[in-house]
Amino acid sequence: MEPPESAAELEADAVELGEPELRLADPASPGEEPADVEAADAPGRGRCWPHGSWVCGSSREPEGKKKAPCPGLGLFYTVLSAFLFSVASIFVKKVQDVHAVEISAFRCVFQLLVIVPCLIYRKTGFIGPKGQRLFLLLRGIFGSSAMILMYYAFQTTSLADATVIAFSCPMFTSIFAWIFLKEKYSLWDAFFTLFAFAGVILIVRPPFLFGSDTSETSNSYSDHIKGTFAAIGHAVLSAMTLVILRKMGKSVDYFLSIWYYVILGLLECIVILFAIGGWSLPYCGLDRLFLILIGLLGLGGQIFITKAVQVEKAGPVAIMKTMDVVFAFIFQIAFFNNMPTWWTVGGALCVVASTTGSTIRRWIQSSK
């Protein structure tokens, strides 16, 4: 399962999938995990039998015979993807007897079974171009660490808080792109960044600003702080992953990028689990079923968000991705009987407004 994908990831996907009218300002999974949706026309592409043409995007009809997509189909795929990712997050939170790192390890094993046949079929190798290996290593480490932190955030704080904070990823992506890729950082970018930062502050509610009263926090405040900082860590590492993906561009095959993400993530999880002594198969058969469903739903969500960006412009898709937050609020109330606080609602409005405003602005600029 990938953590929820952000608007920045979707803009990156659109560039890689061949929308020339969309320029990247927040360069490119969960998501998570970061988005693992990259170039459909990447080097070495071919029809991938595990996914068909949905993920690889390699099965193309002649231009004369290509049918126009159904109006609104891309937005439907986006909502379906958000729904699948949100349901998977429910199972992550339900499996409380299994450490978040172990859930991440199971997820890596599940996706490994899909990625290896794809790499063999596409004949891309397992190492990558010589000049890109360092970037691939960093992409794998940052992406897998972001995945682990997101799962930990789901387990230690509310779904709504974790999801909203993860949505602040574009704020960090703009800053890192400005620093490392020398991309333009305007006053509007600074304004949207501050707005998103204000939303995160409302959710974290540090005592030095809000006092020591934590009665409105559903979990213990220490767990709430751990979970929110894990979600912030996820947003930061996801943003770094997006910058690295954009730096590599189309010179690296999509599945090779995921291969590094999965194999390094699995190694990282094994080392951490042995260090903390947290490796143990779930005793309950229901928990084992949940682990399988996390992998299946995450893969399904990834497929549908890929398809959405292929048939719809990134702007509307990125805006529709705010359904991640809506589903998180609904599922938190419905399945955990946990009513979000007004602080969380206010923070969500700030973060969603910041992401949406930034997306609309870039969408309008790219259309000129």
N, C-alpha and C positions, 0 to 999 in steps of 0.2 A: 504493500500500500504506500502510496505517496501522500505526504502531507498536502494540504490544500494548496493549489497553485495560485499565484498572485497575478495581478494585472500586469506587472512587469514581465513575468514569465510569458504571458500570453502575447504581449507585444513582441517579445523575442521570437516566439514560435511563428508569428505571422511573417517576420522578416525571413526566417529560415525556410518557411514553407512557400515563399515566393510571392509575397504581396509587395510589389515594388513601391506602392504609394505610401507604405508605412515605414517611417524611419524610426530607428531605435534610440530612445533616450535613456530608458532603464534597461541596460543590456542583459542578455540572457547568457520544483520537485522539490504538500505534501504538507509542499509539499509535500509529500510527502507526502524536496523533496522536496524541492526542488523540483523545476519542470524538467522532466525527461522527455520533452517533446521537441525534437529538433528537425533538421532538414529532411524533408521527404525526398529531396533530390540530392542527398548527400552522396559522396563517392562510393562506388561499389554497390549501389542499391540493386535490389532484385526482389522478386516476390517472395515473401517470407511465409512459409507454410504454417507456422504456429498462429500467425495473426491474420493471414490473408492480406488483403490490401488495406485494412483499416489502419494498422500502425505503420507499416513500411511505406505506404503510399506509392508503391512501385507499379501497381497495376493500373495503367492509364489507357483509356479509350482514345481512339483518334479524335482530334479536335472537332471534326465534322459530325461525329456521332455522339459526342459527349453531351449528356443531358444536363440542363440547368438544375441546380439543387432546389428543392422545395423551399419556398419562402419561410423563414423562421426555423428551418431545420437545424441550423448551427446553434441557435439559441436553445432549442429543445435539447440538443446534445449537451450543451453547457449545464443546463439545469439537471439533467440526468446524471452527469458526471459529479456535480456538487452533491446530489443526493447520495450517490454511491460512496463518495469519500466520507460524507457525514455519517452514514450508517456504519462504515468501517470504524470510524472514531468511537462509536458507541461500544463496539466489541472490544476495542483497545481499552476503554475505561472499565468494561465489565470484567475483563481478565485481570483482576486485581492480585491474584496469587502468583502471577508471572511477571517478572521484572521487565520494564520497558526495553532494556537492552536485549533480553531474550526474545521478546516479540519482534524486535528489529532483526535479530538473527534468523528467525523463522521466515520473516518476510524476504530476506536476502536469499535464503535457500530456495524459496518458492520461485522467485524471479530468475534465479540462476538456471533453473530447469528450462526456462523459456529462452533466455538470452544465448546460452551456449549453442543450441541448434541453429539459431539465427546467424550467429557469427560464422559457424562452419559453412552454412549454406551460402552466405554472402562472400566468403573467402576474404575477409578483411584482416585476419590474424587476431592475435590477442595482446599485442604490445602497442601498436599504433605508430604513427610517423615519429621519426627520431626527434624532430624539433618540438613536438607537442607532448612528449611523455611526462615532462614535469607538470604541465598544465592538467594532464589527465590524472596524475597522482593527486594534485591539489583538489581537482574536481571531485574525485572519489572520497577523499578524506573529509572535505567540507560538506559534501552532500550527505554522506552517511552519518556524520555527526549531527547534522540538522535533523535527519530522520529520527535518530535516537532521542534528541532533545524534545522533539514534538510529541513523541509517544509518552515521554516522561511527563510533559506538561499536561497531556490528556488525563494521565493517571492521578496527578497531584492537585490539579485545579479544575475548575468547571470547563465544560466544552466551550461555552460562550467566550469566557475570558481567553482561553488558549487560542481559539480560532480568530478572534478579533486581533490579538497581538500578532499572530502570524500574518495577518493582512497588512501589517505595517512594513512588510518586506520592501515594497517600492521606495519607501522613505530612505532606507539604507542603500538600496541599489543605485539611486540617483547620486548619492554622496560618493559611493565607491567608484562609480563610472566617471565622475568628475575628477577624482583623485588619480585613478589608475589608467583610465582610458582617455583622459583629457577631453571629455565630452562637456558640452555647455551646461552650466548650472545657473538658471535664471532666478530672478526674484520670485517668480511664480513657484518654482521648484522649492525655494526656501520657505515660502508661505505654506505650501502643502505639507512640507516636512514638519514644520512647527505644529500644524494642525493635527497631523498624525501622532506626533510626540505628545501633544496634550491629551489625546485619546488614550494613549498607553499609560500616562500618568494617572488618569482617572481610574483605570483598571487596577494598577499596582497599588495606588493609594498609600504612598509612603507616610509613615507616622509623623515625620518632621513637617509635613505639609497638612496632613489631615487629622493629626492628633492620635492618641493611643486607642481610641474607640474602634474596635474591629468587630462589633456585634453583628454587622450586616454581612460579614464574610461567612459563607456556608461551611467551608472547611476551616481547619485551624489556620490561623494567620501565617504561621511558619510554612505550612504546606502551600498556602496560597502564594507566598513570596517565592518559594522554590519553583512552583509551576509557572508563574508569570516570568521569572527570569529565564527559565528553560525555554519558554516560548519566544522571549526576546532573543536569546541565543540562536534559536532556530531561524528567526527572521534575519539576523546578521549573517549567519553562515549561508543561508539560502541566497542572500544578496551577493555574497562573494562567489558562490557557485554560478550565479547568472552572469556575473562579470567575466568569469573564466570561460564559460561556454561561448559568450560573445567574442572573447579574445580568440578562441580557437576557430570560430566560424564554421564554415563548411569543409574545412580541411580534415576533420575527424568524423568518421561515420557515427551516426546516432547510436547504434547498438554497441559500438566500442566504448563510447562514453558511458553508457549504462553498465557495461561490463566492469569498468574500473569502479564505478559507484557501488555495484553489488559485491564484487570480490573483496574490495578494501573494507566495505561495510561489514561483511561477514568476518573478516580477520579482526577488525576492530571490536566487534561484539564478542568474539571468542576470548580475546585478550582481557577485556573488561570483566567478562563473566568469571573467568578463572581468577582474576585478581580479587574480585569481591565475593567469590564463592557463591554466586547466585544462579548457577546453571542447574535446572531441575525441570523435568517434564511435568506438565500439569497433571495432577492426579485425577481431576474430573474430566470425563469424556466430553462434557459440554464445552469446557475451556479449550480442548483440542479442536473441537469443531469451530469455535470462535477464531482460533489462529488460522485455520484454513480459509474461513470466510473473510478475514482481514486481507489475506493475499488475493483472493478472487475478486473482492469488491474493489480493492485498490487497483488491480489490473484493469478491471472494467471501467473505473473512473478515468484511468489514464488513456484508455482507448477512446472513450467518448470525448474527452477534452481535445485529443489529437484531431479527431474527426471534426469537431466544432471549428477549430482554427483553420482546417482545410477548406471548409465550405462557407465560412462567414468571416468578415473582417474582424481584426483583433479588438477594435474599440468596443463594439456591442458585446462581444464575448467577455471582455474584461469587466464591463459593467455588470453583465449578468452573473459574473462570478461572485457578486455580493450575496447570492443565494446561499453560499457557504455559511455566511453569518446567520442568515435567516433560519436555515435548517439547524444550525447549532443551538440557537435559542429555543426552537420548537422541541428538539429532541431532549435538551436539558430539562425542560419542563415536563415533557411527556414520559420520559423513561427514568428520570432520576428525581422527579418531584422537587426540583430545585429552581425556584423562581429567581431569575437574574436581578441583581440589585440595580438601582437607578444609576449608580456609578458606572456599572458595566454597560447599561443602555447608552448613557452619555458618551462613554469612551468608544463604543461601537459606532455611534453616529459620527463622531469626529474622524475615526479611522476610515470608515466607508466613504464619507464625504471627501476626505483627502484623496483617497485612491480614485474615486469616481471623477472628481474634478481634474486631477492630473491626467487621467486617461482621456477625458473629453477634450482637454486642451491640446494634447498631443495628436489626437485624432483629427481635430479641426486644422491644426498646423500642417499635418501630413496631407490633407485633402486640398490644400491651396495650390 
